[in-house]
Amino acid sequence: MTSSKNDWKETKGKIKAKFGKLSDSDIDGLNGHMDQLPNKVQKAYQYDKAKAEQECKAFTDSLKKS
């Protein structure tokens, strides 16, 4: 889970920018639990599980660098 509400608000914006097919309710439903993101991405983009996990790992790795 992200460290604070401000961090989560910023992260939600980045998720929306990267994964535009996710609805606001999809993103709000994560409630900071980034481990659930691949499932949401898989459904929204109709990716297979490996592709969704790969996309989300690249995304979360980019968050750590910023």
C-alpha positions as CSV (number, residue, x, y, z in Angstrom):
1,M,0.0,0.0,0.0
2,T,1.2,3.5,-0.6
3,S,2.6,5.5,2.3
4,S,0.1,8.4,2.5
5,K,-3.1,9.7,1.1
6,N,-1.3,12.4,-0.8
7,D,1.0,9.8,-2.4
8,W,-2.0,7.7,-3.3
9,K,-3.8,10.6,-4.9
10,E,-0.7,11.3,-7.0
11,T,-0.4,7.6,-7.9
12,K,-4.0,7.4,-8.9
13,G,-3.4,10.2,-11.4
14,K,-0.4,8.4,-12.8
15,I,-2.4,5.1,-13.1
16,K,-5.1,7.0,-15.0
17,A,-2.6,8.5,-17.3
18,K,-0.9,5.2,-18.0
19,F,-4.0,2.9,-18.1
20,G,-6.7,5.2,-19.5
21,K,-9.1,2.4,-20.0
22,L,-9.4,1.9,-16.2
23,S,-12.5,3.7,-14.8
24,D,-12.3,5.9,-11.8
25,S,-14.1,3.3,-9.8
26,D,-11.5,0.7,-10.9
27,I,-8.7,2.9,-9.6
28,D,-10.6,3.9,-6.5
29,G,-11.3,0.2,-5.8
30,L,-7.5,-0.5,-5.6
31,N,-7.5,1.7,-2.4
32,G,-3.7,1.7,-2.5
33,H,-3.3,-2.0,-3.1
34,M,-1.1,-2.0,-6.1
35,D,-1.0,-5.8,-6.1
36,Q,-4.5,-5.7,-7.5
37,L,-3.6,-3.5,-10.4
38,P,-2.7,-6.4,-12.8
39,N,-6.2,-7.9,-12.5
40,K,-7.8,-4.6,-13.3
41,V,-5.5,-4.0,-16.3
42,Q,-6.0,-7.6,-17.5
43,K,-9.8,-7.1,-17.6
44,A,-9.8,-3.6,-19.1
45,Y,-7.2,-4.3,-21.8
46,Q,-8.1,-8.0,-22.3
47,Y,-4.4,-8.8,-21.8
48,D,-3.3,-12.3,-20.8
49,K,-2.1,-12.5,-17.2
50,A,1.6,-12.4,-18.1
51,K,1.2,-9.3,-20.2
52,A,-0.8,-7.5,-17.6
53,E,1.8,-8.3,-14.9
54,Q,4.6,-7.2,-17.2
55,E,2.9,-3.8,-17.9
56,C,2.1,-3.2,-14.2
57,K,5.6,-4.1,-13.1
58,A,7.1,-1.7,-15.6
59,F,4.7,0.9,-14.4
60,T,5.4,0.4,-10.7
61,D,9.2,0.3,-11.3
62,S,8.8,3.7,-13.0
63,L,7.0,5.0,-9.9
64,K,9.9,4.0,-7.7
65,K,12.4,5.9,-9.9
66,S,10.4,9.2,-9.8
